[in-house]
Amino acid sequence: MKLDENILSKKLLQYLLLFFLIFVILSTVSGLLAKIEGKVYQSFGWESLIINVLIRYSIKFVYIIGSIIFIRLLFHKNLIKEWMQWALHMIFGIGLTFYSVSSQILINNWIYGYKDPFTFDYIYTSALVGTDYNFFLYFSMIAITYAYYFFKKQKNYEIKESQLKTQLLDSKINALQSQLQPHFLFNALNDISSLIEINPEKSQDAIADLSELLRQTLSLKDTKLIPLSDEIDILQKYLDIEKLRFDEKLNFTLDIPTDLYNIHVPPLLLQPVVENSIKHGFSYQHDSLGIKISIEKITDYLQFTITNNGAVLNENELVYGTGLSNVIARLDTLYDGDFYFEMKNKEPKESGIITQIRIPLNPPKGN
């Protein structure tokens, strides 16, 4: 019959056996020294003494393990309450000495031919000598048992708590990404609709590009991190659509070392920033726009720098829209605050905006 792990696990049994072996070794050494000094065990030979110790402790071990299994079985079957466990352990702890003495008398009389009386008075008198030692041995093993299950329970709680936190983060990230996709689609369709009147042929190309882009972004559902190369591919498709609309008025450059392409980043991280640059970069004074995207390693972080030469921000009234707010919320959820996001105007004499994002190179736990 397979024993329930909650009653007595194999690992706990190993701990108890190891602890008990220490007691056996100490008792054996103590008995041998006492025999050498001529104090006790003079009627035993060296081999008989060792066998006697092993037998004596073996029956104690069986008794203690049996008590643990019996009491925990009663508790798990809801036959006793928690406080009753300790009451029963007190009884079994005291009973260990009487059990040990009784077993020792029977073994000595049977194996060694002793004539010790098997009476209550004799057993009681002999048991008084070793009660404190056996009581300590019994409750040491009980303490190990309950400490083991206490820490195991705590560890299980921590694992469950971690799993729940991971599920919550996953749900939050998925919700944020689901929120971003319709926002992105709405803006892209607006861009294409404005292109239809100007250039129907280009609008058809834009719709084809958008279809491919949507297929790619929809596949990102439940995906928290993607290779940087995939993120750049999504951005490139988006820029192709915008390029059809603005033609020569929009220029962009990418400065990305190829050795960074396999680093994993949150999906749709750059597109909202670039979209914001296009939306607010064009003005009456800025009828053409240049956007540069640079990515580099800085110590243990990956830094994105997106600059444009368009209209400046009113930093006193800066309010992030849906796309940028979504990016910041996802970064905060994924990296637990260990990220950097800043959007600001360039130097006073320059027009344009600079946006910097820094995220850890190593993916967060659970990804």
Number of C-alpha atoms within 10 A of each C-alpha: 3 4 10 11 10 11 18 17 14 11 11 17 13 11 15 19 15 12 15 19 16 11 14 18 13 12 16 18 13 12 19 17 13 14 18 13 10 10 10 13 15 13 9 14 11 15 8 13 18 18 13 18 15 17 15 17 17 16 15 21 20 11 18 22 17 11 19 21 16 12 19 18 17 15 17 13 8 10 12 15 11 12 9 14 15 13 11 14 19 14 11 21 23 18 18 24 25 22 16 20 21 19 17 17 18 17 16 14 15 11 10 11 10 12 11 13 12 14 9 11 10 14 19 14 12 15 21 11 11 15 17 14 10 20 19 13 20 26 16 14 20 20 11 15 19 13 12 16 16 12 11 12 12 12 12 12 12 12 12 12 12 13 13 12 12 15 12 13 16 18 13 16 23 18 14 17 25 15 14 20 17 11 14 19 14 11 13 18 14 11 18 24 16 13 20 15 9 12 13 14 11 17 21 14 15 27 16 13 16 20 12 13 19 17 11 15 17 12 9 18 15 14 14 20 18 16 15 20 17 17 21 19 13 20 19 16 18 20 18 16 23 20 17 19 22 17 12 10 13 18 16 15 10 13 11 16 11 9 7 16 15 12 15 20 23 21 23 24 22 20 22 21 19 22 20 14 24 21 12 14 25 19 14 7 9 14 13 18 21 18 21 16 19 15 18 15 15 12 9 11 17 19 21 20 18 21 24 24 21 25 21 20 17 10 10 6 7 10 10 12 10 13 21 20 15 20 23 18 14 23 23 14 16 24 15 10 12 14 17 15 15 10 18 16 20 17 10 8 6 11 17 24 22 21 19 18 20 21 23 19 17 14 16 13 8 9 11
